Amino acid sequence: MGEFKGTKGKWRVVTPSGYGKSTLIMHGTDIIAQMVKFESKKANALLISKAPEMLEMLKNARLQLSRIKLSMLAHPDCTSGSEFDDYTSSAQECENEIEKLIKEATEL
């Protein structure tokens, strides 16, 4: 599901001298992105730099949610209209939204 096609590995935010008012998102010596002249550039750069980690965490959260949902479905009190049924339905909706978001973020 949703393989990250961007630069693999940890990204970091750098504000080097010699780049004017730029903030860079770096991977090793490679520049992933350059944020220029925006008041919110550091906040944007930080969010962008965490994108690969957030994608992996989102995939993991979806997997764990699915496991919890399956456990609840196996419970004898999980019957139509029960509280368990409501929780498993909500979990499925959340799983679907996570899958959709991952697909939108990873398919070019």
C-alpha positions in Angstrom: 0.0 0.0 0.0 1.2 3.5 -0.9 5.0 3.2 -1.3 6.8 6.5 -0.7 8.4 7.5 -4.0 10.3 10.5 -2.7 13.8 10.6 -1.3 14.2 7.9 1.3 15.7 8.4 4.7 15.6 11.1 7.3 15.0 14.7 6.1 16.1 17.7 8.2 15.5 21.5 8.2 18.6 23.7 7.7 19.0 27.4 7.6 22.5 27.9 6.1 24.3 31.1 5.7 24.8 32.1 2.1 21.2 31.2 1.1 19.7 34.5 1.9 16.4 34.2 3.7 15.9 30.5 2.6 15.2 27.5 4.8 16.2 24.2 3.2 14.9 20.7 3.7 17.9 18.4 3.3 18.7 14.7 2.9 22.4 14.3 3.4 23.9 16.9 1.0 20.8 16.9 -1.3 18.3 19.8 -1.2 14.8 18.4 -1.2 13.1 21.8 -1.0 13.9 25.4 -0.5 11.5 27.7 1.4 11.9 31.4 0.5 10.6 34.7 1.9 7.5 33.4 3.7 6.7 34.2 7.3 5.7 30.6 7.9 8.7 29.1 6.0 10.2 27.4 9.1 6.9 25.9 10.1 6.3 24.7 6.5 9.8 23.3 6.3 9.4 21.4 9.5 6.1 19.9 8.4 7.6 18.9 5.0 10.7 17.4 6.6 8.5 15.1 8.7 6.4 13.9 5.8 8.2 10.6 5.3 8.0 9.7 9.0 4.3 10.7 9.2 3.6 8.5 6.2 5.2 5.5 7.9 3.4 6.3 11.2 0.1 6.6 9.3 0.6 3.2 7.7 1.4 1.7 11.1 -1.6 3.4 12.7 -3.9 2.0 10.0 -2.5 -1.5 10.6 -3.0 -1.3 14.3 -6.5 0.1 13.9 -7.3 -2.8 11.6 -6.1 -5.3 14.2 -8.1 -3.7 17.0 -11.2 -3.7 14.8 -10.8 -7.4 14.0 -10.5 -8.2 17.7 -13.6 -6.3 18.4 -15.5 -8.0 15.6 -14.6 -11.4 17.2 -16.1 -10.4 20.5 -19.4 -12.2 21.3 -21.1 -8.9 22.2 -20.3 -7.4 18.8 -23.8 -7.6 17.3 -25.7 -5.4 15.0 -26.5 -2.1 16.7 -24.2 -2.7 19.7 -21.6 -0.4 21.0 -19.0 -2.7 19.5 -20.7 -2.5 16.2 -20.6 1.3 16.3 -16.8 1.2 17.2 -16.0 -1.2 14.4 -17.9 0.8 11.9 -16.1 4.0 13.0 -12.8 2.2 12.8 -13.6 1.0 9.3 -14.4 4.5 8.2 -11.2 5.8 9.6 -9.2 3.0 7.9 -10.8 4.0 4.6 -9.9 7.6 5.1 -6.3 6.7 5.9 -6.0 4.5 2.8 -7.5 7.3 0.7 -5.0 9.8 2.1 -2.0 7.5 1.6 -3.1 6.8 -1.9 -3.5 10.6 -2.7 -0.1 11.3 -1.2 1.8 8.5 -2.9 0.4 8.0 -6.4 1.6 10.4 -9.0 
